[in-house]
């Protein structure tokens, strides 16, 4: 993979997350029934940062949890060496809440579909909203984000790489291109 372009540096990423926090607060007329749910892996620190931003804006702590959606994927191979599959578990009830799912990149929509299924396994929220740092297009399912940090049209041979602590040692978003193999 070769770096084709840097899409966001740390400052741009932080501005996008602050803007999304404002949009979530505005759309929901406050955050009384809002809870944030980060989709593992990089959705988790993004959700936590948006929740901190909302607390800074509103002075109210928003419940924040995370989901490991592997159990809910529709594209796992039955014989594949998969991680240990865990059912969804959040530290708060989703019943009649506004659940904001947070992830780093929206591509085909399959991860979001799995996350929605995981949320519904825990109860029936009043509404599910979707906050995505990067929307790269190429949907296979009819899913769209309510809050988007940045839209980046991509080709199928490109990959969007989001780097954010504590998973990564830096904060940035890059566009990678699969290099052509000279061996064929």
Backbone as CSV, one residue per row, in Angstrom:
resi,resn,N_x,N_y,N_z,CA_x,CA_y,CA_z,C_x,C_y,C_z
1,UNK,0.842,-1.182,0.000,0.000,0.000,0.000,0.885,1.243,0.000
2,UNK,0.513,2.178,-0.798,1.249,3.428,-0.886,0.353,4.567,-0.432
3,UNK,0.922,5.526,0.304,0.162,6.694,0.721,-0.063,7.562,-0.507
4,UNK,-1.312,7.798,-0.806,-1.676,8.627,-1.952,-1.877,10.084,-1.531
5,UNK,-2.494,10.277,-0.336,-2.734,11.630,0.152,-3.035,11.604,1.639
6,UNK,-2.691,12.698,2.305,-3.130,12.874,3.681,-4.446,13.637,3.624
7,UNK,-5.480,13.046,4.176,-6.822,13.630,4.119,-7.046,14.596,5.280
8,UNK,-6.637,14.185,6.470,-6.815,15.021,7.659,-5.602,14.891,8.559
9,UNK,-5.144,16.028,9.078,-4.138,15.974,10.135,-4.875,16.004,11.470
10,UNK,-4.130,16.028,12.561,-4.761,15.966,13.875,-5.719,17.127,14.111
11,UNK,-5.318,18.327,13.729,-6.169,19.502,13.946,-7.475,19.391,13.160
12,UNK,-7.404,18.957,11.910,-8.615,18.817,11.083,-9.533,17.744,11.652
13,UNK,-8.947,16.646,12.126,-9.744,15.572,12.712,-10.453,16.065,13.973
14,UNK,-9.755,16.787,14.830,-10.361,17.306,16.057,-11.465,18.320,15.750
15,UNK,-11.253,19.158,14.727,-12.303,20.109,14.323,-13.541,19.378,13.836
16,UNK,-13.344,18.313,13.066,-14.478,17.530,12.551,-15.254,16.902,13.706
17,UNK,-14.564,16.362,14.704,-15.238,15.754,15.846,-15.988,16.798,16.674
18,UNK,-15.437,17.991,16.800,-16.131,19.057,17.528,-17.377,19.494,16.750
19,UNK,-17.251,19.616,15.440,-18.407,19.986,14.606,-19.511,18.936,14.727
20,UNK,-19.133,17.662,14.707,-20.111,16.585,14.835,-20.792,16.643,16.201
21,UNK,-20.054,16.972,17.261,-20.644,17.097,18.593,-21.694,18.203,18.611
22,UNK,-21.375,19.334,17.978,-22.345,20.430,17.877,-23.583,19.987,17.100
23,UNK,-23.391,19.283,15.991,-24.516,18.831,15.169,-25.411,17.858,15.935
24,UNK,-24.812,16.941,16.675,-25.586,15.974,17.470,-26.420,16.719,18.509
25,UNK,-25.808,17.668,19.179,-26.507,18.449,20.199,-27.650,19.250,19.580
26,UNK,-27.386,19.874,18.447,-28.399,20.698,17.792,-29.561,19.859,17.260
27,UNK,-29.252,18.775,16.560,-30.306,17.946,15.965,-31.223,17.348,17.023
28,UNK,-30.671,16.997,18.175,-31.448,16.351,19.231,-31.976,17.332,20.272
29,UNK,-31.803,18.637,20.008,-32.265,19.688,20.920,-31.769,19.439,22.345
30,UNK,-30.474,19.210,22.438,-29.842,18.854,23.702,-29.435,17.391,23.666
31,UNK,-29.066,16.870,24.808,-28.577,15.490,24.848,-29.214,14.667,25.962
32,UNK,-30.421,15.057,26.383,-31.071,14.399,27.522,-31.200,12.884,27.342
33,UNK,-31.559,12.412,26.161,-31.756,10.974,25.938,-30.729,10.372,24.985
34,UNK,-29.627,11.066,24.780,-28.608,10.622,23.826,-27.567,9.758,24.527
35,UNK,-27.160,8.680,23.861,-26.018,7.886,24.317,-25.144,7.581,23.104
36,UNK,-23.846,7.541,23.327,-22.876,7.302,22.264,-22.411,5.856,22.325
37,UNK,-22.322,5.218,21.148,-21.856,3.835,21.072,-20.808,3.748,19.966
38,UNK,-19.567,3.534,20.357,-18.481,3.388,19.398,-18.388,1.955,18.905
39,UNK,-18.201,1.793,17.608,-18.027,0.467,17.014,-16.535,0.145,17.086
40,UNK,-16.219,-0.989,17.732,-14.821,-1.386,17.868,-14.170,-1.517,16.500
41,UNK,-13.052,-1.057,16.310,-12.006,-0.591,17.167,-11.960,0.929,17.184
42,UNK,-11.782,1.549,16.057,-11.527,2.989,16.075,-12.765,3.836,16.330
43,UNK,-13.934,3.264,16.236,-15.141,4.003,16.599,-15.194,4.308,18.085
44,UNK,-14.549,3.472,18.870,-14.561,3.658,20.329,-13.890,4.962,20.751
45,UNK,-12.617,5.215,20.380,-12.013,6.488,20.800,-12.688,7.697,20.152
46,UNK,-13.248,7.530,18.953,-13.964,8.636,18.313,-15.228,8.969,19.106
47,UNK,-15.981,7.950,19.519,-17.191,8.164,20.322,-16.840,8.828,21.647
48,UNK,-15.758,8.383,22.266,-15.336,8.959,23.543,-14.974,10.435,23.382
49,UNK,-14.313,10.779,22.271,-13.940,12.184,22.049,-15.178,13.032,21.768
50,UNK,-16.116,12.517,20.985,-17.349,13.263,20.725,-18.111,13.465,22.033
51,UNK,-18.172,12.451,22.883,-18.848,12.571,24.176,-18.168,13.638,25.044
52,UNK,-16.832,13.673,25.040,-16.111,14.714,25.791,-16.426,16.101,25.221
53,UNK,-16.496,16.194,23.892,-16.826,17.471,23.257,-18.232,17.920,23.639
54,UNK,-19.180,16.990,23.653,-20.553,17.332,24.039,-20.583,17.809,25.490
55,UNK,-19.832,17.154,26.355,-19.788,17.586,27.751,-19.218,18.996,27.849
56,UNK,-18.221,19.295,27.043,-17.634,20.640,27.027,-18.662,21.660,26.538
57,UNK,-19.458,21.308,25.540,-20.459,22.221,24.964,-21.656,22.395,25.896
58,UNK,-22.195,21.273,26.374,-23.457,21.278,27.118,-23.297,21.227,28.627
59,UNK,-22.119,20.819,29.102,-21.938,20.670,30.533,-22.634,19.435,31.096
60,UNK,-22.945,18.486,30.215,-23.661,17.263,30.592,-22.853,16.066,30.098
61,UNK,-22.678,15.079,30.957,-21.990,13.849,30.547,-22.964,12.962,29.776
62,UNK,-22.554,12.554,28.594,-23.358,11.657,27.761,-22.853,10.232,27.979
63,UNK,-23.757,9.281,28.264,-23.303,7.889,28.401,-22.586,7.437,27.133
64,UNK,-21.480,6.742,27.309,-20.685,6.310,26.167,-20.256,4.863,26.374
65,UNK,-20.525,4.026,25.385,-20.122,2.629,25.433,-19.552,2.213,24.085
66,UNK,-19.326,0.916,23.935,-18.771,0.423,22.681,-19.302,-0.968,22.402
67,UNK,-19.278,-1.337,21.125,-19.756,-2.644,20.676,-18.683,-3.355,19.874
68,UNK,-18.532,-4.644,20.128,-17.761,-5.515,19.255,-18.795,-6.221,18.401
69,UNK,-18.842,-5.910,17.110,-19.935,-6.391,16.264,-19.597,-7.667,15.491
70,UNK,-18.460,-8.275,15.755,-18.085,-9.479,15.002,-19.154,-10.568,15.067
71,UNK,-19.789,-10.718,16.212,-20.837,-11.737,16.379,-22.004,-11.507,15.423
72,UNK,-22.202,-10.266,15.018,-23.367,-9.881,14.217,-23.055,-9.733,12.723
73,UNK,-21.823,-9.997,12.322,-21.447,-9.845,10.912,-22.144,-10.897,10.063
74,UNK,-22.497,-10.525,8.843,-23.107,-11.480,7.912,-22.097,-12.012,6.910
75,UNK,-20.848,-11.583,7.038,-19.834,-11.975,6.060,-18.672,-12.747,6.675
76,UNK,-18.875,-13.334,7.868,-17.828,-14.172,8.467,-17.886,-15.571,7.870
77,UNK,-16.752,-16.102,7.583,-16.673,-17.480,7.110,-16.794,-18.413,8.308
78,UNK,-17.608,-19.453,8.219,-17.796,-20.332,9.376,-16.524,-21.029,9.839
79,UNK,-15.615,-21.322,8.935,-14.389,-22.025,9.306,-13.198,-21.091,9.480
80,UNK,-13.425,-19.799,9.360,-12.316,-18.848,9.429,-11.777,-18.753,10.855
81,UNK,-10.499,-18.432,10.945,-9.904,-18.170,12.251,-10.378,-16.788,12.684
82,UNK,-11.458,-16.756,13.418,-12.071,-15.502,13.830,-11.745,-15.228,15.295
83,UNK,-11.833,-13.965,15.698,-11.629,-13.662,17.114,-12.761,-14.268,17.938
84,UNK,-12.575,-14.295,19.241,-13.629,-14.789,20.122,-14.840,-13.885,19.940
85,UNK,-15.974,-14.480,19.657,-17.171,-13.714,19.390,-17.919,-13.445,20.685
86,UNK,-18.201,-12.163,20.926,-18.900,-11.764,22.144,-20.184,-11.050,21.761
87,UNK,-21.248,-11.339,22.500,-22.489,-10.615,22.273,-22.334,-9.183,22.775
88,UNK,-23.225,-8.322,22.291,-23.181,-6.916,22.674,-23.419,-6.738,24.168
89,UNK,-22.739,-5.760,24.734,-22.905,-5.444,26.141,-22.551,-3.972,26.326
90,UNK,-23.501,-3.190,26.815,-23.264,-1.771,27.046,-23.503,-1.467,28.526
91,UNK,-22.832,-0.459,29.075,-23.003,-0.133,30.492,-24.257,0.698,30.781
92,UNK,-25.167,0.786,29.829,-26.403,1.540,30.015,-27.486,0.902,29.149
93,UNK,-28.731,1.196,29.487,-29.866,0.669,28.720,-30.089,1.526,27.474
94,UNK,-30.432,0.877,26.359,-30.715,1.605,25.128,-32.210,1.815,24.916
95,UNK,-33.026,1.172,25.745,-34.479,1.262,25.611,-34.935,2.717,25.603
96,UNK,-35.631,3.125,24.520,-36.209,4.453,24.352,-35.170,5.577,24.358
97,UNK,-33.916,5.269,24.049,-32.859,6.275,23.974,-32.563,6.610,22.518
98,UNK,-31.855,7.705,22.323,-31.321,8.053,21.012,-29.885,7.555,21.014
99,UNK,-29.642,6.502,20.260,-28.321,5.879,20.207,-27.569,6.445,19.003
100,UNK,-26.420,7.035,19.259,-25.570,7.524,18.182,-24.433,6.526,18.007
101,UNK,-24.493,5.759,16.919,-23.407,4.837,16.576,-22.276,5.643,15.970
102,UNK,-21.043,5.328,16.354,-19.881,6.070,15.857,-18.876,5.084,15.286
103,UNK,-18.398,5.380,14.067,-17.340,4.569,13.465,-16.417,5.470,12.670
104,UNK,-15.268,4.911,12.275,-14.273,5.717,11.582,-14.571,5.879,10.094
105,UNK,-14.870,4.787,9.386,-15.067,4.854,7.935,-16.349,4.133,7.559
106,UNK,-17.158,4.779,6.723,-18.354,4.147,6.167,-18.035,3.768,4.727
107,UNK,-18.177,2.482,4.434,-17.839,1.960,3.102,-19.053,1.214,2.563
108,UNK,-19.146,-0.081,2.741,-20.255,-0.862,2.184,-21.534,-0.745,3.004
109,UNK,-21.399,-0.471,4.288,-22.550,-0.387,5.180,-22.767,-1.645,6.003
110,UNK,-22.001,-2.684,5.744,-22.200,-3.955,6.457,-21.835,-3.877,7.935
111,UNK,-20.817,-3.127,8.282,-20.461,-2.960,9.686,-21.584,-2.241,10.431
112,UNK,-22.139,-1.222,9.818,-23.232,-0.474,10.449,-24.460,-1.364,10.612
113,UNK,-24.765,-2.176,9.609,-25.906,-3.092,9.712,-25.714,-4.028,10.896
114,UNK,-24.522,-4.545,11.064,-24.223,-5.443,12.188,-24.349,-4.699,13.516
115,UNK,-23.896,-3.448,13.561,-23.994,-2.667,14.795,-25.453,-2.379,15.156
116,UNK,-26.278,-2.103,14.167,-27.702,-1.863,14.419,-28.337,-3.128,14.994
117,UNK,-28.009,-4.275,14.421,-28.518,-5.543,14.942,-28.068,-5.762,16.383
118,UNK,-26.815,-5.429,16.681,-26.296,-5.580,18.040,-27.051,-4.675,19.017
119,UNK,-27.322,-3.444,18.621,-28.065,-2.529,19.487,-29.463,-3.079,19.751
120,UNK,-30.140,-3.559,18.709,-31.490,-4.085,18.887,-31.506,-5.356,19.737
121,UNK,-30.378,-6.061,19.833,-30.321,-7.236,20.706,-30.368,-6.837,22.185
122,UNK,-30.139,-5.548,22.450,-30.116,-5.046,23.834,-31.388,-4.310,24.232
123,UNK,-32.256,-4.038,23.290,-33.474,-3.290,23.583,-33.907,-2.515,22.358
124,UNK,-34.951,-1.736,22.547,-35.484,-0.977,21.422,-35.269,0.514,21.647
125,UNK,-34.254,1.081,20.980,-34.025,2.517,21.116,-35.131,3.306,20.407
126,UNK,-35.327,4.532,20.832,-36.277,5.419,20.158,-35.777,5.723,18.749
127,UNK,-34.456,5.894,18.635,-33.861,6.247,17.347,-32.396,5.830,17.347
128,UNK,-31.910,5.451,16.172,-30.480,5.192,15.989,-29.974,6.179,14.951
129,UNK,-28.934,6.909,15.313,-28.284,7.845,14.404,-26.869,7.348,14.153
130,UNK,-26.273,7.816,13.065,-24.948,7.347,12.674,-23.997,8.515,12.483
131,UNK,-22.872,8.471,13.209,-21.811,9.472,13.086,-20.568,8.776,12.536
132,UNK,-20.073,9.269,11.417,-18.952,8.656,10.707,-17.888,9.722,10.460
133,UNK,-16.642,9.397,10.773,-15.569,10.357,10.507,-15.365,10.531,9.002
134,UNK,-15.252,9.410,8.257,-15.001,9.472,6.809,-16.044,8.626,6.074
135,UNK,-16.760,9.233,5.148,-17.674,8.497,4.266,-16.982,8.394,2.914
136,UNK,-16.646,7.159,2.512,-15.900,6.969,1.270,-16.748,6.463,0.114
137,UNK,-18.054,6.275,0.333,-18.931,5.829,-0.745,-18.905,4.321,-0.930
138,UNK,-19.452,3.849,-2.029,-19.483,2.428,-2.426,-20.413,1.578,-1.565
139,UNK,-21.563,2.112,-1.192,-22.497,1.384,-0.349,-23.065,0.161,-1.033
140,UNK,-23.199,-0.916,-0.276,-23.874,-2.139,-0.717,-25.234,-2.269,-0.054
141,UNK,-25.466,-1.495,0.996,-26.727,-1.498,1.721,-27.246,-0.059,1.790
142,UNK,-28.563,0.124,1.924,-29.117,1.485,1.946,-28.914,2.165,3.300
143,UNK,-27.683,2.554,3.564,-27.314,3.166,4.843,-26.622,4.488,4.548
144,UNK,-27.006,5.504,5.312,-26.349,6.809,5.184,-26.090,7.355,6.579
145,UNK,-25.067,8.160,6.696,-24.707,8.738,7.986,-25.487,10.024,8.242
146,UNK,-25.832,10.249,9.506,-26.477,11.495,9.916,-25.445,12.595,10.121
147,UNK,-24.259,12.209,10.550,-23.174,13.158,10.836,-21.909,12.622,10.176
148,UNK,-21.275,13.454,9.356,-20.080,13.033,8.619,-18.980,14.060,8.833
149,UNK,-17.809,13.574,9.229,-16.658,14.458,9.369,-16.168,14.950,8.020
150,UNK,-16.076,14.019,7.053,-15.589,14.379,5.717,-16.024,13.312,4.718
151,UNK,-16.498,13.740,3.559,-16.817,12.838,2.454,-15.603,12.756,1.539
152,UNK,-15.146,11.534,1.265,-13.990,11.318,0.397,-14.378,10.293,-0.663
153,UNK,-14.674,10.736,-1.884,-14.937,9.752,-2.939,-13.665,8.938,-3.199
154,UNK,-13.796,7.618,-3.217,-12.634,6.754,-3.401,-12.883,5.753,-4.517
155,UNK,-11.810,5.170,-4.985,-11.881,4.053,-5.926,-11.819,2.762,-5.109
156,UNK,-12.239,1.669,-5.716,-12.217,0.383,-5.010,-10.805,-0.069,-4.656
157,UNK,-9.795,0.396,-5.387,-8.420,-0.013,-5.089,-7.757,0.906,-4.061
158,UNK,-8.540,1.780,-3.446,-8.015,2.677,-2.428,-8.549,2.265,-1.055
159,UNK,-7.838,2.675,-0.033,-8.204,2.369,1.344,-8.032,3.633,2.169
160,UNK,-8.990,3.901,3.046,-8.876,5.031,3.957,-8.340,4.507,5.281
161,UNK,-7.258,5.093,5.750,-6.630,4.682,7.001,-6.797,5.777,8.049
162,UNK,-7.551,5.457,9.108,-7.722,6.382,10.229,-6.785,5.933,11.339
163,UNK,-5.983,6.849,11.801,-5.065,6.565,12.905,-5.429,7.479,14.061
164,UNK,-5.678,6.852,15.230,-6.079,7.616,16.410,-5.625,6.882,17.668
165,UNK,-5.051,7.632,18.626,-4.706,7.001,19.904,-5.966,6.567,20.640
166,UNK,-5.931,5.583,21.477,-4.757,4.851,21.939,-4.390,3.676,21.043
167,UNK,-5.113,3.453,19.962,-4.830,2.329,19.066,-3.557,2.593,18.271
168,UNK,-3.405,3.821,17.825,-2.254,4.208,17.009,-1.416,5.243,17.767
169,UNK,-0.203,5.470,17.291,0.678,6.419,17.975,0.582,7.836,17.403
170,UNK,-0.327,8.057,16.473,-0.517,9.384,15.907,-1.972,9.573,15.523
171,UNK,-2.324,10.808,15.150,-3.692,11.120,14.781,-3.688,11.710,13.384
172,UNK,-4.258,10.969,12.439,-4.373,11.472,11.066,-5.211,10.499,10.251
173,UNK,-5.614,10.960,9.075,-6.347,10.126,8.121,-5.613,10.215,6.794
174,UNK,-5.299,9.055,6.226,-4.613,9.029,4.935,-5.384,8.182,3.933
175,UNK,-5.174,8.462,2.684,-5.724,7.669,1.593,-4.588,6.820,1.046
176,UNK,-4.794,5.508,1.052,-3.780,4.579,0.570,-4.241,3.984,-0.751
177,UNK,-3.280,3.641,-1.579,-3.593,3.001,-2.857,-2.857,1.673,-2.922
178,UNK,-3.583,0.652,-3.319,-2.959,-0.656,-3.492,-2.010,-0.571,-4.662
179,UNK,-0.747,-0.924,-4.415,0.243,-0.889,-5.474,0.048,-2.084,-6.397
180,UNK,0.387,-1.904,-7.642,0.290,-2.997,-8.604,1.474,-3.935,-8.421
181,UNK,1.212,-5.207,-8.363,2.248,-6.211,-8.197,2.930,-6.452,-9.546
182,UNK,4.219,-6.105,-9.664,4.905,-6.290,-10.941,5.037,-7.770,-11.332
183,UNK,4.853,-8.676,-10.368,4.940,-10.100,-10.668,3.663,-10.645,-11.280
184,UNK,2.610,-9.835,-11.286,1.374,-10.269,-11.926,0.381,-10.688,-10.953
